[in-house]
Amino acid sequence: MSLLSLIFPQDSRHFFGKRWLNVLLRSVHLCSSSGYAGGFLFDVPAEQLRLLYIVTAITGLIMILFDVLSNGVWLIQNRGWMIILKVLLLGQLALLDPFQKWGIFGIILLSGIVSHGTAGFRYYSIFHRRMIEKL
């Protein structure tokens, strides 16, 4: 099996309970990220937000891992690269000191667009200039 076929399988991989595990991860991620964002926006000391940040990061990374392992095509669709953009923006917040709160709003805005955008937008590949579901 080649590396290319391992990352980009013809058919997406599934496992028993994947849907419910994804729902659970997404729910925990939403709870922790909303708590973190609210605390951040209302100047709660960083030490009190650390656990929320860690839970948000871990659940987000696990969801990314599941999506990539299911089918790497996710990486070249709008839904994938916009999530990567969110992670990069989150990493840059410390450097954007006067604009940190706007950065959080940007991350939340990108989240809403990715989660609730149409399939035509989410599955669109800027690299292929069309909607793709597999390579």
Summary of the structure (lengths in Angstrom):
residues: 135
radius of gyration: 16.3
end to end distance: 15.8
largest distance: 51.2
contacts: 338
relative contact order: 0.13
helix: 76%
strand: 3%
